[in-house]
Amino acid sequence: MTPRTPSRHDDRRRTFPALEPRTGEEFASSWWGNAWVEALEDTALDRARLTRGRAYAGRGHVDAITVTPGRVMAYVHGSRPRPYRTEIRLRTLTDADWDDFLAAAAARPDHIAALLDKDVPHALAAVADLLPMPGDMIPDCSCPDDGYPCKHAAALCYQTARLLDEDPFVLFLMRGRGEREILADLSHRNATRSAAERTSAATATPVPTVPAHEALAPRTLTALPPPFPAPGHPGRPPAYPHTPGAPDPLALDLLATEAAARAHTLLTTGADPTAELTQWQDAVRLAAAHPGSGLTASTRALYRDLAAATDHTPTDLARAVAAWRQGGREALAVLEEPWDPPAGPFDRARPALIAADFPHFRPWRNHLSTRSLQLRFGRDGLWYGYESDPDREDWWPRGTPDADPVGALTALLDR
C-alpha cells in the first residue's frame, strides 16, 4: 500500500485524502489494523449492515478522513445525493496511561526502532490498552438509520483500518497524542537514560592508561623543520546554509566534523582510528556517536541514509548501534558472527549458571539462551547479554560485558 501524505499543519489534527476503491476480502494486513476491525465486528448488532458498510468502503464511498484525539470523522456517500456526516468516537488515554506507554517504549531500543519503522510491538500496545475493546468505539451518523453501527459508520471503520496499516501513529492520535509530541517525549526520555548510563559507566573500572612521558618519549627521527604546535582539539566546521539544490547541510556538517576529528587524531597520534573499519562498521560507529537513537529529525535522517548506503534497514542499524555502545567492534562481532568456542570457559558457564540458580539455559554454538534472555561468548573471552520478548527470537544487546557469565547475567537482570 502506498503511504499517503496527510495535512500536518496541526499535529493533533490530520486529514487523509479519500482512499482508492479496494478489491479483496481483507481491509487490514497489520495485527493492530485487524484488531481494530475485530473490535468493530464484535460490537456490531447487525451483520447485514456490516456487509453493506464493507461494500461501501470497498467502492470508495468514504471521503477524506479527519482524525483528532478521540474522534474519526468523514462524509460517507449513501443512496441519497447528499453525503452523511459520520464519526467514530473513542476514549483518549490519561496522562498516567501515556506515561506508562512512553516509559515502556523508551526502556527498550527495539521498541523505539519498531515505532520508527511504523510497527507496533504486541507487548508495547498492551501497556496502555491502545487498541479498542468491543464497545470502546461509539459510532454516530447523520443518516436516519439507527443501526449500531449503521452502514456508513461501518464503512468509515473499515477505511480507518487501512489508515492504521499505513501509519500506526494514527492510532496514537486517536488516543490523544500526535506523532511529534510522542517522538519529542521519547527523545527526551532516551537522552536522560543515556546520560544516566554514561554517569554509571564513568564510575566503573577505569580504562588502562599510558603515562604521557612514555607515550611522548623521544624517538630517533630524520631532522625536520620545527612543527607547528597541534591544536588542543579539532576545529568546528562552518555553518552550512540550507539552499535549494545544494547538498544537505546535515550531511556536510557530519562529513566536515568527521574529517576534522580524524585529521586531529592522525596529527597527534600518527594513527587513523577508523582505517581498519569496514564500511558497515564505520556506519555503525557514526550512528553510535550521535545521541538520540534516531529519534530527532537529524538523527532519523542520519540512520535512514547510513542504513540505505550499507544495504541495511534502520532496525538493523539500531540493533548494531546498541551492540557498538555495549562494547565497540568486539560487541558488534558478537552480534553478527556466531562461532564454535573451544573447550574451556564456555563449557564451564552452564554449571556456573546452574549453581547460581539459573538452570534453564540451552546452548547453541557460542550462545546460551532462555525464552527471553541470552548470553553470547565473545572471542575476547567476555560474555555479552541479550534480551528479547519471550519466544520471539528478536535479540537485542543489553547490559555490560563481563568475563563471568553470572556477572553478565546479573547486570542484565538488574537493569
C-alpha positions in Angstrom: 0.0 0.0 0.0 1.4 3.4 -1.0 1.6 5.7 2.1 -0.3 9.0 1.7 0.9 12.4 2.9 -1.7 13.9 5.3 -2.0 17.6 6.1 0.3 18.3 9.2 -0.3 22.0 9.9 -1.6 20.8 13.3 -0.1 17.5 14.5 -3.2 16.8 16.6 -5.5 17.1 13.5 -4.6 15.0 10.5 -6.7 14.8 7.3 -6.2 12.0 4.8 -7.4 12.1 1.2 -10.1 9.6 0.2 -8.7 6.2 -0.3 -8.9 4.4 -3.6 -11.6 1.7 -4.1 -10.3 -1.7 -2.8 -10.9 -5.2 -4.1 -10.4 -8.3 -1.9 -11.7 -9.5 1.4 -9.2 -8.1 3.9 -9.1 -4.4 4.8 -6.1 -4.7 7.1 -2.8 -6.6 6.9 -1.2 -5.4 10.2 -2.1 -7.1 13.5 -3.3 -3.8 15.0 -5.4 -3.0 11.9 -7.1 -6.4 12.2 -7.6 -5.7 15.9 -9.5 -2.5 15.0 -11.7 -4.5 12.5 -12.4 -7.2 15.1 -13.5 -4.6 17.7 -15.9 -3.2 15.2 -17.3 -6.6 14.2 -17.6 -7.8 17.8 -19.6 -4.7 18.6 -22.0 -4.7 15.7 -25.6 -5.7 16.3 -26.5 -6.4 12.6 -24.1 -8.3 10.4 -26.1 -7.2 7.3 -25.2 -3.6 8.0 -21.5 -4.6 8.3 -21.6 -6.3 4.9 -23.1 -3.2 3.3 -20.6 -1.0 5.1 -17.7 -3.2 3.8 -19.1 -2.9 0.3 -19.4 0.9 0.6 -15.8 1.1 1.8 -14.6 -1.2 -1.0 -16.3 1.0 -3.6 -14.7 4.2 -2.3 -17.8 5.8 -0.8 -15.8 7.4 2.1 -14.5 10.9 1.5 -11.4 12.4 3.2 -10.9 11.2 6.8 -10.1 13.6 9.6 -8.5 12.2 12.8 -8.3 14.2 16.1 -7.9 13.0 19.7 -10.9 10.8 20.5 -12.6 11.2 17.1 -12.5 9.9 13.5 -14.8 11.8 11.0 -15.6 11.6 7.3 -18.5 12.2 4.9 -19.9 9.0 3.5 -21.9 8.7 0.3 -25.1 6.6 0.6 -28.2 6.2 -1.5 -29.1 9.9 -1.4 -27.2 12.7 -3.3 -26.1 14.5 -0.1 -23.4 12.6 1.8 -23.8 11.8 5.5 -21.5 13.2 8.3 -20.2 10.1 10.0 -17.9 9.8 13.0 -16.4 7.3 15.4 -15.6 8.4 19.0 -13.4 6.5 21.4 -11.7 7.1 24.8 -8.4 9.0 24.9 -5.7 7.8 27.3 -5.0 9.6 30.6 -1.6 11.3 31.3 -0.8 8.3 33.5 -1.5 5.9 30.7 0.7 7.8 28.3 3.5 8.0 30.9 3.4 4.2 31.3 3.4 3.7 27.5 6.3 6.1 26.8 8.4 4.8 29.7 8.0 1.2 28.4 8.9 2.4 24.8 12.0 4.4 26.0 13.3 1.4 28.1 13.8 -0.8 25.0 15.8 0.2 21.9 14.0 -2.5 19.9 10.6 -0.9 20.8 11.9 2.5 19.6 13.2 1.0 16.4 9.9 -0.7 15.8 7.9 2.6 16.2 10.3 4.4 13.8 9.7 1.6 11.3 5.9 2.1 11.7 5.5 -1.1 13.6 3.7 -1.7 17.0 5.2 -4.4 19.3 2.5 -6.5 20.9 4.0 -6.0 24.4 4.0 -2.2 23.9 0.4 -2.0 22.8 -0.7 -3.9 25.9 0.9 -1.4 28.3 -1.8 1.2 28.0 -4.7 -0.6 26.2 -4.1 1.3 22.9 -6.3 -0.9 20.9 -10.1 -0.6 21.2 -12.0 -3.3 23.0 -15.5 -4.3 22.0 -17.8 -1.5 22.9 -15.0 1.1 23.0 -15.9 2.6 19.7 -19.1 4.8 19.6 -20.4 5.4 16.1 -22.6 8.4 15.1 -24.0 9.4 11.7 -26.4 12.0 10.3 -28.4 9.3 8.4 -31.8 8.2 9.7 -30.7 4.6 10.2 -30.5 3.8 13.9 -28.3 0.7 13.4 -25.3 0.1 15.7 -23.4 0.8 13.7 -25.1 2.0 10.5 -23.6 1.0 7.2 -22.0 4.5 6.8 -20.2 4.2 10.2 -19.1 0.7 9.4 -17.7 1.9 6.1 -15.7 4.6 7.9 -14.3 2.0 10.4 -13.2 -0.3 7.5 -11.4 2.5 5.8 -9.8 3.6 9.0 -8.2 0.2 9.3 -6.4 0.9 6.1 -5.0 4.1 7.5 -3.8 2.3 10.6 -2.0 -0.2 8.3 -0.1 2.7 6.7 0.8 4.6 9.9 0.2 3.3 13.5 0.7 6.9 14.7 -2.9 7.4 13.5 -4.0 5.1 16.4 -1.9 7.1 18.9 -3.6 10.3 17.7 -7.0 8.8 18.2 -5.9 8.0 21.8 -4.8 11.6 22.4 -1.3 12.5 21.2 0.3 13.4 17.9 3.5 11.9 16.4 5.7 14.9 17.0 4.7 15.1 20.7 5.3 11.3 21.2 8.8 11.4 19.4 9.8 14.5 21.3 8.9 12.8 24.7 10.8 9.6 23.7 13.8 11.7 22.6 13.9 13.4 26.0 13.5 10.2 27.9 16.2 8.5 25.8 18.6 11.3 26.3 18.0 11.2 30.1 18.6 7.5 30.1 21.8 7.8 28.0 23.1 10.4 30.4 22.4 8.1 33.4 24.2 5.2 31.6 27.2 7.5 30.9 27.4 8.5 34.5 27.2 4.9 35.6 30.0 4.0 33.1 32.2 6.8 34.5 32.2 5.1 37.9 33.1 1.7 36.5 36.6 0.2 36.4 38.9 2.8 34.8 40.3 2.1 31.4 44.0 1.3 31.5 46.1 4.4 30.5 49.7 5.1 29.4 51.7 7.8 31.2 52.2 10.8 29.0 56.0 10.7 29.4 56.1 7.2 27.9 53.7 8.0 25.1 55.8 11.1 24.1 59.2 9.6 24.7 61.8 11.0 22.2 62.5 8.8 19.1 65.2 9.0 16.5 63.8 10.8 13.5 65.1 12.4 10.4 65.7 16.1 11.1 62.7 18.1 10.1 61.8 21.8 10.5 60.1 22.6 13.8 56.5 21.6 13.5 53.6 23.9 14.3 52.0 23.0 17.6 49.0 20.8 17.3 45.7 22.4 18.3 44.2 21.2 21.6 41.0 19.9 19.8 39.5 19.5 16.3 38.1 22.7 14.8 34.4 23.2 14.3 33.1 23.3 10.7 31.4 26.4 9.4 27.6 26.7 9.4 26.2 25.5 6.1 23.0 27.3 4.9 20.1 25.3 3.5 20.0 26.3 -0.1 17.7 24.8 -2.8 19.8 22.4 -4.9 22.7 22.4 -2.5 23.9 19.4 -0.6 22.2 18.6 2.7 23.6 20.8 5.5 23.5 18.0 8.0 25.5 15.7 5.7 28.1 18.5 5.0 28.4 19.2 8.8 28.8 15.5 9.5 31.5 15.0 6.8 33.4 18.1 7.9 33.3 17.2 11.6 34.4 13.6 10.9 37.3 14.8 8.7 38.5 17.3 11.3 38.4 14.7 14.1 40.2 12.1 12.1 42.8 14.6 10.9 43.4 15.8 14.5 43.8 12.2 15.8 46.2 11.4 12.9 48.2 14.6 13.6 48.5 14.0 17.3 48.9 10.2 17.4 50.1 9.2 13.9 47.2 6.7 13.6 43.9 6.8 11.8 41.3 5.4 14.3 38.9 4.3 11.5 41.3 3.0 8.9 40.7 -0.7 9.7 36.9 -0.4 9.9 34.7 -1.8 7.2 32.1 0.4 5.6 29.4 -1.1 7.8 31.4 -0.9 11.0 32.1 2.8 10.2 28.4 3.5 9.6 27.6 1.9 13.0 30.3 3.9 14.7 29.0 7.2 13.1 25.4 6.4 14.2 26.5 5.4 17.7 28.4 8.7 18.2 25.2 10.7 17.8 22.8 10.6 20.8 19.1 10.2 20.3 18.9 6.6 18.8 17.3 8.0 15.6 14.6 10.0 17.4 15.3 13.6 16.4 14.8 14.7 12.9 18.5 15.0 12.2 19.4 11.5 13.6 16.4 9.9 11.9 17.8 11.2 8.6 21.3 10.0 9.6 20.0 6.5 10.5 18.0 6.3 7.3 20.9 7.4 5.0 23.5 5.3 6.7 21.3 2.2 6.6 20.5 2.7 2.9 24.1 3.3 2.0 25.1 0.0 3.6 22.2 -2.0 2.3 20.6 -2.5 5.8 17.3 -1.4 7.4 17.1 1.2 10.1 16.3 -1.6 12.5 19.5 -3.4 11.6 21.4 -0.2 12.2 19.7 0.4 15.6 20.5 -3.1 16.7 24.1 -2.7 15.6 24.4 0.7 17.4 23.1 -1.0 20.6 25.9 -3.6 20.2 28.6 -0.9 19.5 27.6 1.0 22.6 27.8 -2.2 24.5 31.4 -2.9 23.6 32.6 -1.5 20.3 33.9 -3.7 17.5 34.1 -6.8 19.6 30.4 -6.5 20.6 29.4 -5.9 17.0 31.2 -9.1 16.0 29.4 -11.0 18.8 26.1 -9.7 17.4 26.8 -10.7 13.8 29.2 -13.7 13.9 28.2 -16.9 15.7 31.2 -19.3 16.2 32.1 -22.5 17.9 34.3 -21.8 21.0 36.9 -24.4 22.1 36.5 -26.4 25.3 37.1 -24.3 28.4 35.3 -21.2 29.6 32.1 -21.8 27.5 31.7 -25.4 28.9 32.1 -24.1 32.4 29.4 -21.5 32.0 26.3 -23.7 32.3 27.4 -25.3 35.6 28.2 -21.9 37.0 24.8 -20.6 36.0 23.1 -23.7 37.5 25.0 -23.1 40.7 23.7 -19.5 40.8 20.0 -20.8 40.3 19.9 -20.1 36.6 19.4 -23.6 35.3 17.4 -23.2 32.1 19.9 -22.0 29.5 20.2 -24.1 26.3 23.5 -23.9 24.3 23.9 -23.3 20.6 27.3 -22.5 19.2 28.6 -19.6 21.4 25.0 -18.8 22.7 23.3 -19.7 25.9 19.5 -18.9 25.8 16.3 -19.0 27.7 12.9 -17.8 26.3 13.8 -14.1 26.8 17.4 -13.9 28.0 20.7 -14.8 26.2 24.4 -14.8 26.9 26.9 -14.8 24.0 30.5 -15.7 24.5 32.9 -13.4 22.5 36.3 -14.2 21.1 37.7 -11.7 23.6 36.7 -14.0 26.4 33.8 -11.8 27.6 30.1 -12.7 28.0 27.6 -10.3 26.3 23.9 -10.0 27.5 20.9 -10.0 25.2 17.2 -9.7 25.7 14.1 -10.5 23.6 10.3 -10.7 24.0 9.5 -14.3 25.1 9.8 -16.8 22.2 10.3 -14.0 19.6 14.0 -14.7 18.7 14.4 -10.9 18.3 17.6 -10.5 20.4 18.9 -7.0 21.3 22.2 -6.3 23.1 21.7 -5.2 26.7 23.9 -4.8 29.8 27.6 -4.7 30.3 30.1 -7.4 29.1 31.7 -9.5 31.8 34.3 -12.2 32.0 31.9 -14.1 34.4 28.7 -15.3 32.8 26.9 -15.0 36.1 28.1 -11.4 36.4 26.9 -10.6 32.9 23.5 -12.1 33.6 23.2 -10.3 36.9 24.0 -7.0 35.2 21.4 -7.7 32.6 18.7 -8.6 35.2 19.5 -5.5 37.3 18.8 -3.0 34.5 
